[in-house]
Amino acid sequence: MNAEIRTIPDMLVDTYGNQSELARRLHINRETISKYLNDKDAKHHAIVNGVFMTARGDSGKNRWGKR
C-alpha cells in the first residue's frame, strides 16, 4: 500500500486556492487551513491519504521540561 503524503499548500493548488473547498474536503475548519497555510515543509502537519494530521509538539511536558 502506497501512502500519499501532501500538505495544505499542495492541496490548495487542486482547489485553485479556495480554502473553504479544501476545508470541506478534509472535514476541518477553514481557520485550521489558515493556520497551516505557510507550513510548506510539513513540519507541523501532513495529509496522509486524505486524513489531516498534526504534530502535537511537547505534549505532556510543563514549561520546565518535566512531566
Biopython code that builds the backbone (N, CA, C, O; Angstrom):
import numpy as np
from Bio.PDB.StructureBuilder import StructureBuilder

atoms = [
    (1, "MET", "N", (0.832, -1.182, 0.000)),
    (1, "MET", "CA", (0.000, 0.000, 0.000)),
    (1, "MET", "C", (0.878, 1.247, 0.000)),
    (1, "MET", "O", (1.769, 1.381, 0.838)),
    (2, "ASN", "N", (0.634, 2.138, -0.916)),
    (2, "ASN", "CA", (1.401, 3.375, -1.008)),
    (2, "ASN", "C", (0.666, 4.501, -0.302)),
    (2, "ASN", "O", (-0.533, 4.699, -0.501)),
    (3, "ALA", "N", (1.397, 5.234, 0.522)),
    (3, "ALA", "CA", (0.808, 6.367, 1.230)),
    (3, "ALA", "C", (1.037, 7.639, 0.420)),
    (3, "ALA", "O", (2.146, 7.904, -0.042)),
    (4, "GLU", "N", (-0.016, 8.412, 0.258)),
    (4, "GLU", "CA", (0.084, 9.698, -0.417)),
    (4, "GLU", "C", (0.169, 10.775, 0.655)),
    (4, "GLU", "O", (-0.796, 11.004, 1.385)),
    (5, "ILE", "N", (1.316, 11.436, 0.753)),
    (5, "ILE", "CA", (1.537, 12.455, 1.772)),
    (5, "ILE", "C", (1.591, 13.816, 1.089)),
    (5, "ILE", "O", (2.387, 14.048, 0.180)),
    (6, "ARG", "N", (0.722, 14.704, 1.553)),
    (6, "ARG", "CA", (0.634, 16.037, 0.960)),
    (6, "ARG", "C", (0.555, 17.080, 2.067)),
    (6, "ARG", "O", (0.436, 16.742, 3.245)),
    (7, "THR", "N", (0.620, 18.343, 1.681)),
    (7, "THR", "CA", (0.476, 19.448, 2.618)),
    (7, "THR", "C", (-0.685, 20.335, 2.176)),
    (7, "THR", "O", (-1.189, 20.203, 1.061)),
    (8, "ILE", "N", (-1.098, 21.226, 3.049)),
    (8, "ILE", "CA", (-2.184, 22.144, 2.712)),
    (8, "ILE", "C", (-1.817, 23.041, 1.527)),
    (8, "ILE", "O", (-2.649, 23.219, 0.636)),
    (9, "PRO", "N", (-0.598, 23.618, 1.475)),
    (9, "PRO", "CA", (-0.270, 24.414, 0.283)),
    (9, "PRO", "C", (-0.331, 23.595, -1.012)),
    (9, "PRO", "O", (-0.725, 24.120, -2.053)),
    (10, "ASP", "N", (0.053, 22.322, -0.958)),
    (10, "ASP", "CA", (-0.039, 21.464, -2.147)),
    (10, "ASP", "C", (-1.486, 21.262, -2.574)),
    (10, "ASP", "O", (-1.805, 21.326, -3.761)),
    (11, "MET", "N", (-2.352, 21.020, -1.610)),
    (11, "MET", "CA", (-3.749, 20.734, -1.930)),
    (11, "MET", "C", (-4.520, 21.984, -2.350)),
    (11, "MET", "O", (-5.538, 21.879, -3.034)),
    (12, "LEU", "N", (-4.048, 23.159, -1.950)),
    (12, "LEU", "CA", (-4.708, 24.388, -2.382)),
    (12, "LEU", "C", (-4.581, 24.594, -3.889)),
    (12, "LEU", "O", (-5.416, 25.265, -4.496)),
    (13, "VAL", "N", (-3.557, 24.028, -4.485)),
    (13, "VAL", "CA", (-3.416, 24.100, -5.943)),
    (13, "VAL", "C", (-4.575, 23.355, -6.603)),
    (13, "VAL", "O", (-5.110, 23.806, -7.615)),
    (14, "ASP", "N", (-4.960, 22.219, -6.030)),
    (14, "ASP", "CA", (-6.072, 21.427, -6.581)),
    (14, "ASP", "C", (-7.405, 22.167, -6.499)),
    (14, "ASP", "O", (-8.268, 21.992, -7.359)),
    (15, "THR", "N", (-7.573, 22.998, -5.460)),
    (15, "THR", "CA", (-8.840, 23.720, -5.282)),
    (15, "THR", "C", (-8.739, 25.160, -5.781)),
    (15, "THR", "O", (-9.588, 25.992, -5.461)),
    (16, "TYR", "N", (-7.701, 25.453, -6.563)),
    (16, "TYR", "CA", (-7.493, 26.795, -7.132)),
    (16, "TYR", "C", (-7.465, 27.873, -6.054)),
    (16, "TYR", "O", (-7.962, 28.979, -6.266)),
    (17, "GLY", "N", (-6.881, 27.551, -4.894)),
    (17, "GLY", "CA", (-6.742, 28.499, -3.800)),
    (17, "GLY", "C", (-7.970, 28.670, -2.934)),
    (17, "GLY", "O", (-7.977, 29.527, -2.050)),
    (18, "ASN", "N", (-9.004, 27.888, -3.158)),
    (18, "ASN", "CA", (-10.248, 28.012, -2.403)),
    (18, "ASN", "C", (-10.116, 27.275, -1.066)),
    (18, "ASN", "O", (-10.196, 26.048, -1.012)),
    (19, "GLN", "N", (-9.912, 28.041, 0.005)),
    (19, "GLN", "CA", (-9.717, 27.458, 1.329)),
    (19, "GLN", "C", (-10.981, 26.789, 1.852)),
    (19, "GLN", "O", (-10.900, 25.772, 2.540)),
    (20, "SER", "N", (-12.129, 27.338, 1.541)),
    (20, "SER", "CA", (-13.391, 26.751, 2.006)),
    (20, "SER", "C", (-13.615, 25.373, 1.396)),
    (20, "SER", "O", (-14.076, 24.456, 2.076)),
    (21, "GLU", "N", (-13.293, 25.226, 0.126)),
    (21, "GLU", "CA", (-13.449, 23.931, -0.540)),
    (21, "GLU", "C", (-12.480, 22.904, 0.042)),
    (21, "GLU", "O", (-12.851, 21.747, 0.239)),
    (22, "LEU", "N", (-11.250, 23.314, 0.315)),
    (22, "LEU", "CA", (-10.275, 22.398, 0.902)),
    (22, "LEU", "C", (-10.702, 21.984, 2.310)),
    (22, "LEU", "O", (-10.553, 20.821, 2.683)),
    (23, "ALA", "N", (-11.228, 22.920, 3.087)),
    (23, "ALA", "CA", (-11.718, 22.598, 4.432)),
    (23, "ALA", "C", (-12.855, 21.585, 4.354)),
    (23, "ALA", "O", (-12.939, 20.679, 5.183)),
    (24, "ARG", "N", (-13.723, 21.734, 3.369)),
    (24, "ARG", "CA", (-14.825, 20.786, 3.200)),
    (24, "ARG", "C", (-14.300, 19.405, 2.836)),
    (24, "ARG", "O", (-14.788, 18.401, 3.354)),
    (25, "ARG", "N", (-13.314, 19.343, 1.954)),
    (25, "ARG", "CA", (-12.752, 18.047, 1.542)),
    (25, "ARG", "C", (-12.065, 17.321, 2.691)),
    (25, "ARG", "O", (-12.131, 16.096, 2.786)),
    (26, "LEU", "N", (-11.403, 18.085, 3.566)),
    (26, "LEU", "CA", (-10.655, 17.476, 4.676)),
    (26, "LEU", "C", (-11.492, 17.338, 5.947)),
    (26, "LEU", "O", (-11.039, 16.739, 6.922)),
    (27, "HIS", "N", (-12.705, 17.887, 5.943)),
    (27, "HIS", "CA", (-13.592, 17.855, 7.109)),
    (27, "HIS", "C", (-12.965, 18.563, 8.307)),
    (27, "HIS", "O", (-13.036, 18.077, 9.436)),
    (28, "ILE", "N", (-12.350, 19.722, 8.046)),
    (28, "ILE", "CA", (-11.778, 20.530, 9.120)),
    (28, "ILE", "C", (-12.263, 21.964, 8.954)),
    (28, "ILE", "O", (-12.848, 22.316, 7.929)),
    (29, "ASN", "N", (-12.017, 22.788, 9.968)),
    (29, "ASN", "CA", (-12.434, 24.182, 9.957)),
    (29, "ASN", "C", (-11.549, 24.995, 9.015)),
    (29, "ASN", "O", (-10.368, 24.692, 8.843)),
    (30, "ARG", "N", (-12.125, 26.020, 8.414)),
    (30, "ARG", "CA", (-11.375, 26.874, 7.497)),
    (30, "ARG", "C", (-10.246, 27.612, 8.224)),
    (30, "ARG", "O", (-9.206, 27.880, 7.622)),
    (31, "GLU", "N", (-10.428, 27.938, 9.486)),
    (31, "GLU", "CA", (-9.378, 28.592, 10.273)),
    (31, "GLU", "C", (-8.159, 27.680, 10.436)),
    (31, "GLU", "O", (-7.028, 28.161, 10.508)),
    (32, "THR", "N", (-8.385, 26.379, 10.493)),
    (32, "THR", "CA", (-7.276, 25.429, 10.577)),
    (32, "THR", "C", (-6.467, 25.460, 9.288)),
    (32, "THR", "O", (-5.242, 25.349, 9.322)),
    (33, "ILE", "N", (-7.137, 25.610, 8.160)),
    (33, "ILE", "CA", (-6.440, 25.748, 6.876)),
    (33, "ILE", "C", (-5.528, 26.968, 6.929)),
    (33, "ILE", "O", (-4.366, 26.897, 6.530)),
    (34, "SER", "N", (-6.052, 28.081, 7.419)),
    (34, "SER", "CA", (-5.270, 29.318, 7.508)),
    (34, "SER", "C", (-4.069, 29.161, 8.436)),
    (34, "SER", "O", (-3.007, 29.729, 8.183)),
    (35, "LYS", "N", (-4.239, 28.396, 9.501)),
    (35, "LYS", "CA", (-3.169, 28.202, 10.482)),
    (35, "LYS", "C", (-1.955, 27.505, 9.867)),
    (35, "LYS", "O", (-0.816, 27.854, 10.176)),
    (36, "TYR", "N", (-2.196, 26.525, 9.003)),
    (36, "TYR", "CA", (-1.107, 25.742, 8.423)),
    (36, "TYR", "C", (-0.791, 26.144, 6.985)),
    (36, "TYR", "O", (-0.140, 25.387, 6.265)),
    (37, "LEU", "N", (-1.231, 27.300, 6.564)),
    (37, "LEU", "CA", (-1.068, 27.750, 5.190)),
    (37, "LEU", "C", (0.394, 27.928, 4.788)),
    (37, "LEU", "O", (0.746, 27.679, 3.635)),
    (38, "ASN", "N", (1.241, 28.348, 5.702)),
    (38, "ASN", "CA", (2.646, 28.610, 5.382)),
    (38, "ASN", "C", (3.575, 27.457, 5.735)),
    (38, "ASN", "O", (4.792, 27.597, 5.617)),
    (39, "ASP", "N", (3.038, 26.332, 6.159)),
    (39, "ASP", "CA", (3.852, 25.169, 6.535)),
    (39, "ASP", "C", (4.115, 24.306, 5.297)),
    (39, "ASP", "O", (3.569, 23.210, 5.163)),
    (40, "LYS", "N", (4.957, 24.818, 4.399)),
    (40, "LYS", "CA", (5.220, 24.128, 3.133)),
    (40, "LYS", "C", (6.095, 22.884, 3.303)),
    (40, "LYS", "O", (6.037, 21.967, 2.484)),
    (41, "ASP", "N", (6.905, 22.854, 4.363)),
    (41, "ASP", "CA", (7.815, 21.729, 4.590)),
    (41, "ASP", "C", (7.183, 20.613, 5.409)),
    (41, "ASP", "O", (7.850, 19.623, 5.711)),
    (42, "ALA", "N", (5.929, 20.748, 5.771)),
    (42, "ALA", "CA", (5.183, 19.745, 6.546)),
    (42, "ALA", "C", (5.852, 19.454, 7.887)),
    (42, "ALA", "O", (5.932, 18.300, 8.305)),
    (43, "LYS", "N", (6.325, 20.491, 8.553)),
    (43, "LYS", "CA", (6.934, 20.312, 9.873)),
    (43, "LYS", "C", (5.887, 20.209, 10.976)),
    (43, "LYS", "O", (6.145, 19.627, 12.030)),
    (44, "HIS", "N", (4.704, 20.775, 10.735)),
    (44, "HIS", "CA", (3.676, 20.793, 11.772)),
    (44, "HIS", "C", (2.393, 20.083, 11.368)),
    (44, "HIS", "O", (1.501, 19.909, 12.199)),
    (45, "HIS", "N", (2.283, 19.675, 10.123)),
    (45, "HIS", "CA", (1.079, 18.978, 9.673)),
    (45, "HIS", "C", (1.397, 18.133, 8.444)),
    (45, "HIS", "O", (2.416, 18.331, 7.782)),
    (46, "ALA", "N", (0.519, 17.202, 8.157)),
    (46, "ALA", "CA", (0.595, 16.400, 6.935)),
    (46, "ALA", "C", (-0.798, 15.871, 6.631)),
    (46, "ALA", "O", (-1.627, 15.714, 7.527)),
    (47, "ILE", "N", (-1.038, 15.603, 5.370)),
    (47, "ILE", "CA", (-2.290, 14.988, 4.951)),
    (47, "ILE", "C", (-1.915, 13.648, 4.345)),
    (47, "ILE", "O", (-1.320, 13.591, 3.268)),
    (48, "VAL", "N", (-2.260, 12.579, 5.030)),
    (48, "VAL", "CA", (-1.898, 11.227, 4.609)),
    (48, "VAL", "C", (-3.157, 10.525, 4.124)),
    (48, "VAL", "O", (-4.092, 10.293, 4.891)),
    (49, "ASN", "N", (-3.165, 10.195, 2.848)),
    (49, "ASN", "CA", (-4.323, 9.534, 2.221)),
    (49, "ASN", "C", (-5.635, 10.259, 2.525)),
    (49, "ASN", "O", (-6.656, 9.625, 2.789)),
    (50, "GLY", "N", (-5.597, 11.586, 2.485)),
    (50, "GLY", "CA", (-6.805, 12.377, 2.685)),
    (50, "GLY", "C", (-7.173, 12.635, 4.131)),
    (50, "GLY", "O", (-8.220, 13.225, 4.397)),
    (51, "VAL", "N", (-6.336, 12.207, 5.087)),
    (51, "VAL", "CA", (-6.606, 12.408, 6.516)),
    (51, "VAL", "C", (-5.636, 13.459, 7.051)),
    (51, "VAL", "O", (-4.420, 13.306, 6.928)),
    (52, "PHE", "N", (-6.171, 14.517, 7.640)),
    (52, "PHE", "CA", (-5.371, 15.612, 8.170)),
    (52, "PHE", "C", (-4.762, 15.212, 9.507)),
    (52, "PHE", "O", (-5.470, 14.760, 10.407)),
    (53, "MET", "N", (-3.442, 15.379, 9.636)),
    (53, "MET", "CA", (-2.737, 15.031, 10.873)),
    (53, "MET", "C", (-1.835, 16.187, 11.269)),
    (53, "MET", "O", (-1.246, 16.851, 10.417)),
    (54, "THR", "N", (-1.731, 16.422, 12.584)),
    (54, "THR", "CA", (-0.888, 17.497, 13.085)),
    (54, "THR", "C", (0.137, 16.952, 14.066)),
    (54, "THR", "O", (-0.051, 15.889, 14.658)),
    (55, "ALA", "N", (1.229, 17.703, 14.228)),
    (55, "ALA", "CA", (2.243, 17.369, 15.221)),
    (55, "ALA", "C", (1.832, 18.011, 16.534)),
    (55, "ALA", "O", (1.457, 19.183, 16.561)),
    (56, "ARG", "N", (1.898, 17.266, 17.608)),
    (56, "ARG", "CA", (1.455, 17.787, 18.904)),
    (56, "ARG", "C", (2.568, 18.474, 19.670)),
    (56, "ARG", "O", (2.297, 19.134, 20.674)),
    (57, "GLY", "N", (3.796, 18.344, 19.236)),
    (57, "GLY", "CA", (4.889, 19.055, 19.890)),
    (57, "GLY", "C", (5.256, 18.471, 21.231)),
    (57, "GLY", "O", (5.472, 17.265, 21.354)),
    (58, "ASP", "N", (5.326, 19.320, 22.238)),
    (58, "ASP", "CA", (5.771, 18.921, 23.574)),
    (58, "ASP", "C", (4.602, 18.563, 24.477)),
    (58, "ASP", "O", (4.571, 18.989, 25.632)),
    (59, "SER", "N", (3.657, 17.805, 23.991)),
    (59, "SER", "CA", (2.504, 17.474, 24.825)),
    (59, "SER", "C", (2.947, 16.617, 26.006)),
    (59, "SER", "O", (3.786, 15.728, 25.866)),
    (60, "GLY", "N", (2.384, 16.893, 27.142)),
    (60, "GLY", "CA", (2.707, 16.131, 28.334)),
    (60, "GLY", "C", (3.822, 16.731, 29.163)),
    (60, "GLY", "O", (4.095, 16.246, 30.261)),
    (61, "LYS", "N", (4.471, 17.770, 28.672)),
    (61, "LYS", "CA", (5.542, 18.403, 29.432)),
    (61, "LYS", "C", (5.078, 19.776, 29.899)),
    (61, "LYS", "O", (4.322, 20.467, 29.215)),
    (62, "ASN", "N", (5.551, 20.150, 31.078)),
    (62, "ASN", "CA", (5.252, 21.501, 31.527)),
    (62, "ASN", "C", (6.338, 22.446, 31.023)),
    (62, "ASN", "O", (7.210, 22.027, 30.261)),
    (63, "ARG", "N", (6.302, 23.677, 31.422)),
    (63, "ARG", "CA", (7.244, 24.646, 30.862)),
    (63, "ARG", "C", (8.684, 24.439, 31.316)),
    (63, "ARG", "O", (9.592, 25.051, 30.753)),
    (64, "TRP", "N", (8.918, 23.593, 32.319)),
    (64, "TRP", "CA", (10.273, 23.306, 32.767)),
    (64, "TRP", "C", (10.818, 22.029, 32.161)),
    (64, "TRP", "O", (11.923, 21.607, 32.503)),
    (65, "GLY", "N", (10.071, 21.409, 31.274)),
    (65, "GLY", "CA", (10.541, 20.209, 30.599)),
    (65, "GLY", "C", (10.315, 18.923, 31.371)),
    (65, "GLY", "O", (10.832, 17.873, 30.988)),
    (66, "LYS", "N", (9.546, 18.988, 32.459)),
    (66, "LYS", "CA", (9.285, 17.796, 33.264)),
    (66, "LYS", "C", (7.831, 17.408, 33.139)),
    (66, "LYS", "O", (6.980, 18.247, 32.843)),
    (67, "ARG", "N", (7.548, 16.156, 33.360)),
    (67, "ARG", "CA", (6.157, 15.685, 33.323)),
    (67, "ARG", "C", (5.433, 15.984, 34.581)),
    (67, "ARG", "O", (4.254, 15.652, 34.709)),
]
sb = StructureBuilder()
sb.init_structure("model")
sb.init_model(0)
sb.init_chain("A")
sb.init_seg("    ")
for serial, (resi, resn, name, xyz) in enumerate(atoms, 1):
    if name == "N":
        sb.init_residue(resn, " ", resi, " ")
    sb.init_atom(name, np.array(xyz, "f"), 0.0, 1.0, " ", f" {name:<3s}", serial, name[0])
structure = sb.get_structure()
